[in-house]
């Protein structure tokens, strides 16, 4: 399941990269693509950590470890920082990634509490 999710996440990341490269010039295109995949991937990872829909090990492996892990790209971020330097935009994206994870985690926790209250 991790492999399948990772393959899907990697393909989606590549698609977003290609769309932004076609619409913006370097380095803006790289920064936009990195921001989109890392922020959305952080949110998805936080959501899969607590949401009851992702409670089974297979779903967590597919969507959390696989999809979110393959979609986000810390290695590309590292290369970008190495070539362009640590800019305020990159620092803001790193902090925003933690914030996006927290939002997903809290949404998943709320869904879990609703399910527990409903079931009783």
C-alpha positions as CSV (number, residue, x, y, z in Angstrom):
1,X,0.0,0.0,0.0
2,X,2.9,2.4,0.8
3,X,4.3,1.8,-2.7
4,X,1.0,2.4,-4.5
5,X,0.4,5.6,-2.4
6,X,3.9,6.8,-3.0
7,X,3.7,6.3,-6.7
8,X,0.4,8.2,-6.9
9,X,1.8,11.0,-4.7
10,X,5.0,11.3,-6.8
11,X,2.9,11.5,-10.0
12,X,0.7,14.2,-8.5
13,X,3.8,16.1,-7.4
14,X,5.3,15.9,-10.9
15,X,2.0,17.1,-12.4
16,X,1.9,20.2,-10.1
17,X,5.5,20.9,-10.9
18,X,4.8,20.8,-14.6
19,X,1.8,23.0,-14.3
20,X,3.7,25.7,-12.3
21,X,6.8,25.5,-14.6
22,X,4.5,26.3,-17.5
23,X,2.8,29.2,-15.8
24,X,5.7,30.8,-13.9
25,X,9.4,31.4,-14.4
26,X,12.2,30.0,-12.2
27,X,12.6,30.4,-9.2
28,X,9.0,31.4,-8.6
29,X,7.7,28.2,-10.3
30,X,9.8,26.0,-8.0
31,X,8.8,27.9,-4.9
32,X,5.1,27.7,-5.8
33,X,5.3,24.0,-6.6
34,X,7.2,23.2,-3.4
35,X,4.8,25.2,-1.3
36,X,1.7,23.6,-2.8
37,X,2.9,20.0,-2.4
38,X,4.5,20.5,1.0
39,X,1.6,22.4,2.6
40,X,-1.1,20.2,1.2
41,X,0.9,17.1,2.0
42,X,1.5,18.2,5.6
43,X,-2.3,18.8,6.0
44,X,-3.0,15.3,4.6
45,X,-0.5,13.7,6.8
46,X,-2.0,15.4,9.9
47,X,-5.5,14.4,8.8
48,X,-4.5,10.7,8.3
49,X,-2.9,10.6,11.7
50,X,-6.2,11.1,13.5
51,X,-9.3,10.8,11.2
52,X,-11.2,7.6,11.8
53,X,-11.5,7.0,8.1
54,X,-7.8,6.4,8.0
55,X,-7.8,4.2,11.1
56,X,-6.8,0.9,9.5
57,X,-3.1,0.2,8.9
58,X,-3.7,-0.3,5.2
59,X,-5.4,3.1,4.8
60,X,-2.7,4.9,6.8
61,X,0.0,3.2,4.8
62,X,-1.7,4.2,1.5
63,X,-2.8,7.7,2.3
64,X,-0.4,8.8,5.0
65,X,3.0,7.2,4.5
66,X,2.5,6.5,0.8
67,X,0.5,9.3,-0.7
68,X,1.5,12.2,1.6
69,X,5.1,10.9,1.8
70,X,5.4,10.6,-2.0
71,X,3.6,13.9,-2.6
72,X,5.7,16.0,-0.2
73,X,9.4,16.6,-1.1
74,X,11.9,17.5,1.5
75,X,14.8,16.6,-0.8
76,X,13.6,19.1,-3.5
77,X,13.3,21.7,-0.7
78,X,16.8,21.0,0.5
79,X,18.2,21.4,-3.1
80,X,16.3,24.6,-3.5
81,X,17.6,26.0,-0.3
82,X,21.1,25.0,-1.2
83,X,21.0,26.7,-4.6
84,X,18.9,29.8,-3.7
85,X,19.6,30.2,0.0
86,X,17.2,30.2,2.9
87,X,14.8,33.0,2.1
88,X,12.0,34.3,4.3
89,X,9.5,32.6,1.9
90,X,11.1,29.2,2.6
91,X,11.2,29.8,6.3
92,X,7.5,30.8,6.2
93,X,6.7,27.7,4.2
94,X,8.4,25.5,6.8
95,X,6.4,27.1,9.6
96,X,3.2,26.9,7.6
97,X,3.8,23.2,7.0
98,X,3.7,22.6,10.7
99,X,0.6,24.7,10.9
100,X,-1.1,22.7,8.1
101,X,-0.3,19.5,9.8
102,X,-1.9,20.8,13.0
103,X,-5.0,21.8,11.1
104,X,-5.3,18.3,9.6
105,X,-4.6,16.7,12.9
106,X,-7.3,18.7,14.7
107,X,-9.9,18.1,11.9
108,X,-9.2,14.4,12.2
109,X,-9.5,14.5,16.0
110,X,-12.9,16.3,15.7
111,X,-14.1,13.6,13.3
112,X,-12.9,10.9,15.6
113,X,-14.7,12.5,18.6
114,X,-17.9,12.9,16.5
115,X,-17.8,9.2,15.6
116,X,-17.2,8.2,19.2
117,X,-20.1,10.4,20.4
118,X,-22.4,8.9,17.7
119,X,-21.4,5.3,18.5
120,X,-21.6,5.9,22.0
